[in-house]
């Protein structure tokens, strides 16, 4: 078994034929939907941008809840500590 065959997982001719058939089928489907390769890359890029923004919006919302709760909890904690210090 040659290094090239080992790398490709099959003989170069069989790999070429498999890639040719798969490329034809993918091209046929993309043409049917009116997609171009740039549309696919843009869609993938936009997916990760939306995922990134969604993650930071979730963190922003989470931190907002913490700050909202801290506006009540911290002053009450300080008042309770002051009240227990006097005893």
Backbone as a ProteinNet text record, in pm:
[ID]
protein_1_A
[PRIMARY]
XXXXXXXXXXXXXXXXXXXXXXXXXXXXXXXXXXXXXXXXXXXXXXXXXXXXXXXXXXXXXXXXXXXXXXXXXXXXXXXXXXXXXXX
[TERTIARY]
85	0	89.8	72.7	157.1	110	196.1	163.3	43.8	35.4	-77	-208.2	-207.7	-327.7	-367.8	-269.2	-297.1	-356.6	-303	-352.1	-494.6	-523	-655.2	-758.4	-714.7	-805.7	-850.7	-809.4	-844.3	-749.1	-764.3	-676.4	-711.6	-612.8	-639.2	-751.1	-761.6	-866.5	-1005	-1018.2	-1148	-1186.1	-1089.8	-1118	-1160.6	-1093.6	-1129.2	-1272.5	-1308.7	-1444	-1549.4	-1521.3	-1614.6	-1633.8	-1523	-1532.1	-1606.7	-1587.5	-1656.5	-1807.5	-1850.8	-1994	-2054.7	-1987.9	-2039.2	-2043.7	-1941.8	-1940.9	-2056.7	-2085.9	-2198.5	-2330.3	-2350.3	-2475	-2491.5	-2384.4	-2390	-2415.5	-2350.6	-2373.7	-2516.5	-2574.3	-2712.8	-2808.9	-2787.6	-2872.3	-2856.5	-2732	-2709.2	-2775.2	-2768.7	-2832.6	-2984.7	-3040.6	-3185.4	-3233.9	-3153.1	-3190	-3143.7	-3067.6	-3018.5	-2906.5	-2831.1	-2720.9	-2591.8	-2503	-2366.9	-2273.2	-2148.2	-2055.2	-2041.7	-2047.8	-2037.5	-2159.7	-2277.3	-2396.5	-2379.1	-2320.5	-2297.9	-2198.1	-2087.4	-1987.7	-2045.5	-2125.6	-2188.3	-2285.1	-2361.5	-2454.6	-2383.8	-2272.9	-2194.8	-2137.5	-2083.8	-2027.8	-2135.7	-2253	-2362.5	-2412.9	-2412.5	-2453.2	-2362.8	-2231.2	-2139.4	-2145.9	-2170.5	-2187.3	-2311.5	-2422.5	-2545.5	-2527.6	-2457.5	-2430.7	-2346.1	-2245.2	-2158.7	-2240.7	-2322.6	-2403.7	-2506.5	-2565.2	-2661.9	-2595.3	-2474.5	-2402.8	-2376.1	-2335.5	-2307.3	-2435.3	-2544.7	-2672	-2716.2	-2691.6	-2727.7	-2643.4	-2515.2	-2427.7	-2471	-2506.3	-2551.8	-2678.6	-2771.7	-2896.3	-2866.5	-2777.6	-2741.2	-2678.2	-2585	-2521.6	-2621.8	-2716.9	-2822	-2903.3	-2936.8	-3010.9	-2928.6	-2799.8	-2712.9	-2707.9	-2690.6	-2686.1	-2819.7	-2928.7	-3060.9	-3080.1	-3041.7	-3051.7	-2954.2	-2834.6	-2733.9	-2776.6	-2858.5	-2906.8	-2990	-3049.5	-3126.7	-3044.6	-2974.9	-2907.4	-2790.1	-2708	-2588.1	-2624.7	-2715.4	-2751.2	-2813.7	-2896.8	-2955.5	-2845.8	-2749.7	-2637.6	-2558.8	-2530.4	-2454.2	-2533.4	-2663.9	-2745.7	-2750.7	-2763.5	-2764.3	-2630.2	-2520.9	-2387.9	-2370.8	-2418.2	-2409.2	-2495.9	-2615.9	-2706.4	-2648.6	-2585.2	-2528.9	-2398.3	-2332.3	-2207.1	-2233.5	-2347.7	-2380.4	-2412.6	-2447.3	-2485.8	-2368.2
-117.1	0	123.8	208.8	327.7	434	530.7	638.4	719.4	739.7	815	739.3	611.2	529.7	528.1	518.1	520.6	655.1	763.8	897.7	917.5	875.3	895.2	795.3	680.3	578.6	481.7	501.4	414.6	449.8	383.3	415.2	554.9	626.3	762.2	769.6	671	673.3	658.1	567.1	548.9	672.4	734.3	857	967.5	979.4	1080.1	1059.2	934.3	905.2	934.6	900.1	929.5	1080.1	1154.4	1300	1360.9	1306.2	1354.7	1335.8	1218.5	1190.8	1278.2	1287.9	1369.5	1516.3	1564.9	1703.8	1730.8	1635.2	1651.1	1660.2	1571.5	1571.3	1699.2	1742.8	1866.5	1985.5	1988.8	2096.5	2098.2	1981.9	1970.9	2025.7	1987.9	2036	2187.1	2235.5	2379.5	2457.8	2406.5	2473.7	2474	2364.4	2355.5	2458.5	2486.1	2584.9	2725.5	2739.8	2871	2923	2833	2871.4	2878.6	2966.4	2969.2	2933.1	2900.3	2871	2988.3	3110.6	3226.6	3237.2	3198.4	3197.5	3100.6	2986.3	2886.9	2940.7	2997.3	3053.3	3169.8	3255.1	3366.9	3314.9	3211.1	3153.5	3095.8	3027	2971.4	3083.9	3185.8	3301.1	3370	3391.6	3458.5	3374.5	3242.5	3154.4	3174.1	3177.4	3193.6	3333.7	3434.5	3570.4	3577.7	3520.1	3519.2	3440.9	3329.1	3249.4	3328.1	3399.1	3482.3	3591.5	3661.7	3769.9	3717.6	3603.4	3544.1	3511.1	3459.2	3427.2	3549.8	3659.5	3780.3	3847.3	3834.5	3887.4	3809.6	3679.1	3597.5	3637.4	3661.5	3706	3842.6	3932.1	4066.1	4057.5	3972.7	3955.7	3896.7	3798.3	3734.8	3836.5	3916.8	4018.5	4124.8	4156.2	4251.8	4202.2	4072.3	4015	4019.5	3993.5	3998.3	4139.9	4238.9	4377.6	4420.7	4378.7	4411.6	4352.2	4227.7	4164.8	4224.5	4259.6	4317.4	4454.1	4525.4	4656.3	4642.8	4528.1	4503.8	4426.7	4323.4	4232	4298.6	4373	4431.7	4533.6	4629	4720.5	4648.5	4547.2	4471.5	4398.3	4340.6	4272.3	4369.8	4488	4587.9	4630.9	4655.1	4694.4	4584.1	4460	4349.4	4335.1	4356.1	4349.2	4462.2	4580.9	4694.6	4667.7	4614.7	4586.2	4478	4377.6	4271.8	4316.2	4416.4	4466.4	4540.9	4606.9	4686.9	4599.7	4475.6	4390.2	4346.7
0	0	0	-98.3	-108	-8.5	13	106.2	56.3	-75.6	-132.6	-112.7	-136.3	-116.8	30.1	116.9	260.3	300.9	245.5	277.5	227.1	103.8	44.6	95.3	143.5	191.8	85.5	-37.5	-149.8	-262.9	-375	-488.2	-540.6	-594.9	-643.2	-747.1	-836.4	-938.2	-875.3	-779.6	-712.7	-633.2	-565.8	-490.4	-585.9	-700.4	-800.2	-849.7	-878.7	-926.4	-819.4	-695	-585.8	-570.7	-573.6	-561.2	-679.1	-797.3	-916.4	-903.5	-858.7	-843.1	-733.7	-620.7	-510.1	-550.3	-620.8	-667	-761.7	-850.2	-942.2	-865.7	-767.7	-691	-608.8	-545	-466.7	-558.3	-673.7	-769.9	-820.6	-842.7	-887.6	-781.8	-656.3	-546.7	-529.1	-534.4	-518.1	-630.7	-752.2	-865.4	-849	-797	-776.8	-675.4	-573.3	-472.5	-508	-615	-654.8	-566.5	-508.3	-421.4	-500.8	-454.7	-507.3	-392	-421.2	-311.3	-213.7	-265.6	-176.1	-85.3	-134.4	-49.3	66.8	39.2	144.3	246.4	199.5	291.2	370.9	305.9	376.2	482.5	449	545.7	666.5	643.8	754.8	840.5	774.1	845.6	928.1	869	938.4	1055.4	1040.5	1149.6	1270.8	1249.6	1361.8	1420.9	1338.4	1390.6	1478.2	1431.2	1510.8	1640	1633.2	1752.4	1852.6	1803.2	1887.3	1954.9	1875.1	1930.7	2029.9	2000.9	2091.7	2224.9	2220.7	2343.8	2427.9	2364.9	2440.9	2488.6	2413.2	2462.7	2585.6	2586.8	2702.7	2823.5	2801.7	2911.2	2960.1	2867.1	2903.9	2988.3	2947.5	3022.6	3160.2	3166.4	3292.8	3388.1	3336.9	3421.3	3463.4	3376.9	3412.8	3530.6	3531.2	3643.4	3771.3	3758.9	3876.9	3933.2	3846.8	3893.7	3953.1	3894.4	3946.1	4085.5	4102.3	4233.8	4333.5	4287.1	4376.5	4427.4	4351.9	4396.7	4523.9	4547.6	4669.3	4772.1	4727.8	4819.6	4891.3	4820.5	4882.2	4990.3	4965.6	5075	5195.3	5170.2	5280.9	5357	5286.6	5351.4	5439	5384.6	5460.8	5584.2	5568	5683.4	5788.6	5746.4	5842.1	5912.8	5841.3	5904.3	6005.2	5970.1	6063.3	6185.8	6163.6	6275.2	6366	6312.6	6395.9	6460.6	6407.9	6464.5	6594.5	6605.1	6723.1	6843.2	6824	6936.9	7017.1
[MASK]
+++++++++++++++++++++++++++++++++++++++++++++++++++++++++++++++++++++++++++++++++++++++

